Amino acid sequence: MRSKGSILGLVLAAATLGLRAADVDVSKLPPASDKKDLTYARDIKPIFEKTCFKCHGEDKQKGKLRLDSLAAVKKGGEDGEVIVAGQSAKSPLVIAVARLDDDTAMPPEGKGDPLKKEQIGLIRAWIDQGAK
């Protein structure tokens, strides 16, 4: 199994292999949370702090992707945006953290614990609500 070193591995693989959200089975995504009025600062940043900042924070930015501020998440990385506001199932970030593709799963094998379904559900709901 091959792992990419960054969340942007998904985007790079997409460009290289023609992989799109339509090419993975999004029916395997955990459902979006029913929690309302989610915000990056209160609900999403704590998830990223525990799981993503080591490679995508202030000290290191693999793939030029930072996840430590709302502006940085919306900006994306060297290969473009990682979220599609209002459409979590089409967001490379969600596909990566849900580990729908072994080659682009985040975090990479052996680099940290995968996100829990509830965490992915919160990220999905936040994106579906406009990524505020």
Secondary structure in CASP SS format (residue, H / E / C, confidence):
PFRMAT SS
TARGET T0000
AUTHOR 0000-0000-0000
METHOD secondary structure of the structure
MODEL  1
M C 1.00
R C 1.00
S C 1.00
K C 1.00
G C 1.00
S C 1.00
I C 1.00
L H 1.00
G H 1.00
L H 1.00
V H 1.00
L H 1.00
A H 1.00
A H 1.00
A H 1.00
T H 1.00
L H 1.00
G C 1.00
L C 1.00
R C 1.00
A H 1.00
A H 1.00
D H 1.00
V C 1.00
D C 1.00
V H 1.00
S H 1.00
K H 1.00
L C 1.00
P C 1.00
P C 1.00
A C 1.00
S C 1.00
D C 1.00
K C 1.00
K C 1.00
D C 1.00
L C 1.00
T C 1.00
Y H 1.00
A H 1.00
R H 1.00
D H 1.00
I H 1.00
K H 1.00
P H 1.00
I H 1.00
F H 1.00
E H 1.00
K H 1.00
T H 1.00
C C 1.00
F H 1.00
K H 1.00
C H 1.00
H H 1.00
G C 1.00
E C 1.00
D C 1.00
K C 1.00
Q E 1.00
K H 1.00
G H 1.00
K H 1.00
L C 1.00
R C 1.00
L C 1.00
D C 1.00
S C 1.00
L H 1.00
A H 1.00
A H 1.00
V H 1.00
K H 1.00
K H 1.00
G C 1.00
G E 1.00
E C 1.00
D C 1.00
G E 1.00
E C 1.00
V C 1.00
I C 1.00
V C 1.00
A C 1.00
G C 1.00
Q C 1.00
S H 1.00
A H 1.00
K H 1.00
S C 1.00
P H 1.00
L H 1.00
V H 1.00
I H 1.00
A H 1.00
V H 1.00
A C 1.00
R C 1.00
L C 1.00
D C 1.00
D H 1.00
D H 1.00
T H 1.00
A C 1.00
M C 1.00
P C 1.00
P C 1.00
E C 1.00
G C 1.00
K C 1.00
G C 1.00
D C 1.00
P C 1.00
L C 1.00
K C 1.00
K H 1.00
E H 1.00
Q H 1.00
I H 1.00
G H 1.00
L H 1.00
I H 1.00
R H 1.00
A H 1.00
W H 1.00
I H 1.00
D H 1.00
Q C 1.00
G C 1.00
A C 1.00
K C 1.00
END
